[in-house]
Amino acid sequence: MFELWFGIVALMFTAYVVLDGYDLGAGALHLAVARNDRERRQVLAAIGPFWDASEVWLLAAGGALFVAFPRVLAAGLSGFYLAIFLVVWSLILRGIAIEFRSHVAEPLWRGFWDAVFAGASGLLAVLFGVALGNVIRGVPLDGEGWFSLTLFTTFQPRAPAGILDWYTVTTGVFALLVLAGHGALFLAWKTDGEVQGRTAGLARALYGAVAVGWPVLTWLTHLVNPGLLVVFPGRPLAWLGLALALAGLAAVFIAPRRGRRLAAFLGSCAFVAGLLVATAVCLHPVLLRSLGDPALSLTAETGGSNPAGLRMALGWWVIGFPLAAVYFVVLFRIHRGRAVAAREGEGY
């Protein structure tokens, strides 16, 4: 049961990154690909039906973590206190910027909120990458399963560690590149005209950087957490994740040449999902790795909830998750086709 819920939590977080990742990427590129108000409203029209619904997956993933592994969630909320507040404020500012920008038809007002939207979106991508870097590197857990982290210390990925060091910053930058490329491919699929042309060119450049940075980050990960790659050969699901990521990366470069922009975006989805699946499989059963003594790490079993409660929660999850998945299928079906900028005073 613990292993099953480990997989469910990993699935929920993967769904969030894939589904909200293109929103974050599109927001981070907002000022670069849209040069005037109409084009910026076109970008907002592309993500408008999806961005708030996609963010619900973060709440759902947090809820699954609360149900299955409450000790892990409690330790994480306490230890990453500063980082979580930065995430919350970035989410708030991002939503406010989307909703407020068109309330006043003044260039200064709209320019300010456009900058807030782009900045908050880019910062969220970096923060989520830094968070994953901390999980891979490890945190200074004590004997009771608690830890605390300052923003940075020596900038080295060893005790005394901070939230930021050269490894976690590198993962944050890599996450920004991946999600920006993910968002660019989404906009290339959902828009037309000048915006589509700019995003298509940016997507090639961004994923070119991702293709170069991926093996470099893998090597750095081996330096920081050697055990992660040691277990890789013996875990078939990790190979499946790697194959999915490689196939997705190939589609990102090949599909646009044939005019198949949806296939390119789906390839980006596969790449992001494959990376996260392979990482989760190699981390299993560890949820929070101890930076000092490995015996202090919080695993699926030591951090898990009561098995009877997990069985009851599973009954609700098998009902709720398919309903959420169907909702998103219907949502994409309803809003199929190219996004068109709303007329002044209507929508975004």
Secondary structure as UniProt FT lines:
FT   HELIX           2..28
FT   HELIX           30..33
FT   HELIX           37..47
FT   TURN            48..50
FT   HELIX           51..68
FT   HELIX           70..79
FT   HELIX           81..100
FT   TURN            101..102
FT   HELIX           107..137
FT   TURN            143..144
FT   HELIX           166..190
FT   HELIX           193..224
FT   HELIX           226..230
FT   HELIX           232..234
FT   HELIX           236..254
FT   HELIX           255..258
FT   HELIX           261..283
FT   TURN            284..285
FT   STRAND          286..288
FT   HELIX           294..296
FT   STRAND          298..299
FT   TURN            300..303
FT   HELIX           307..334
FT   TURN            344..345
//
